[in-house]
Amino acid sequence: MIFMYIIMGILAISIFLGAYRLLKGPSASDRAVALDALTNITTALLVLIAYLSERFIYLDVALVYAILAFVGVIAIARYLEGGL
């Protein structure tokens, strides 16, 4: 059980580091990659919270969040590439 809380702390630290890169990224593509990393980290955190709270409906929330985040990142990448 302690191991899960250590993992949650590592995920929280990585969220702060990803948010820093999102805000201070030197280019738009770096910010898009940071956003993609943040959505993956947040999805992992949602799965961990579902496991710790034993409410597995949160897994459905994590799945929907991951799908929407993937579509959003693809849309941002297409915009940055110049195509609509």
LINPE-V151655 format. One record per residue. N is the residue number from 1. RES is the residue in one small letter. SS is DSSP state (2 for helix, 1 for strand, 0 for the rest). PSI is psi in degrees with one decimal (NA if undefined). NEAR is the number of other ideal C-beta (glycine too) atoms within 12 Angstrom. Layout:
<<N:RES:SS:PSI:NEAR> <N:RES:SS:PSI:NEAR>>
This chain:
<<1:m:0:-39.3:10> <2:i:2:-35.7:9> <3:f:2:-38.2:12> <4:m:2:-37.1:19> <5:y:2:-32.1:15> <6:i:2:-42.9:13> <7:i:2:-39.9:21> <8:m:2:-37.6:24> <9:g:2:-41.1:16> <10:i:2:-40.7:18> <11:l:2:-37.6:26> <12:a:2:-41.9:21> <13:i:2:-41.2:16> <14:s:2:-29.0:22> <15:i:2:-42.8:26> <16:f:2:-40.0:17> <17:l:2:-39.1:18> <18:g:2:-38.1:28> <19:a:2:-36.5:21> <20:y:2:-44.6:17> <21:r:2:-34.2:24> <22:l:2:-38.5:24> <23:l:2:-35.2:15> <24:k:2:9.4:13> <25:g:0:137.3:19> <26:p:0:-23.7:12> <27:s:0:168.9:12> <28:a:2:-33.0:17> <29:s:2:-35.5:18> <30:d:2:-38.1:19> <31:r:2:-35.9:24> <32:a:2:-39.9:26> <33:v:2:-39.8:22> <34:a:2:-38.5:29> <35:l:2:-41.0:30> <36:d:2:-41.8:27> <37:a:2:-40.2:26> <38:l:2:-38.4:31> <39:t:2:-35.7:30> <40:n:2:-40.8:24> <41:i:2:-41.8:32> <42:t:2:-37.5:26> <43:t:2:-43.3:28> <44:a:2:-38.0:28> <45:l:2:-39.0:30> <46:l:2:-40.2:30> <47:v:2:-41.2:27> <48:l:2:-40.2:26> <49:i:2:-38.0:26> <50:a:2:-40.5:22> <51:y:2:-43.5:21> <52:l:2:-36.8:19> <53:s:2:-6.8:16> <54:e:0:33.2:10> <55:r:0:95.9:15> <56:f:0:3.2:16> <57:i:2:-23.4:14> <58:y:2:-21.5:21> <59:l:2:-37.1:21> <60:d:2:-39.6:15> <61:v:2:-42.7:21> <62:a:2:-38.6:27> <63:l:2:-45.2:18> <64:v:2:-41.1:16> <65:y:2:-42.3:26> <66:a:2:-40.6:24> <67:i:2:-45.1:16> <68:l:2:-37.5:17> <69:a:2:-39.6:26> <70:f:2:-45.1:19> <71:v:2:-38.8:16> <72:g:2:-42.0:19> <73:v:2:-37.4:25> <74:i:2:-40.7:19> <75:a:2:-40.6:18> <76:i:2:-41.8:22> <77:a:2:-40.3:20> <78:r:2:-38.5:14> <79:y:2:-43.9:15> <80:l:2:-29.7:19> <81:e:2:-24.1:13> <82:g:0:-3.3:8> <83:g:0:148.7:9> <84:l:0:NA:7>>
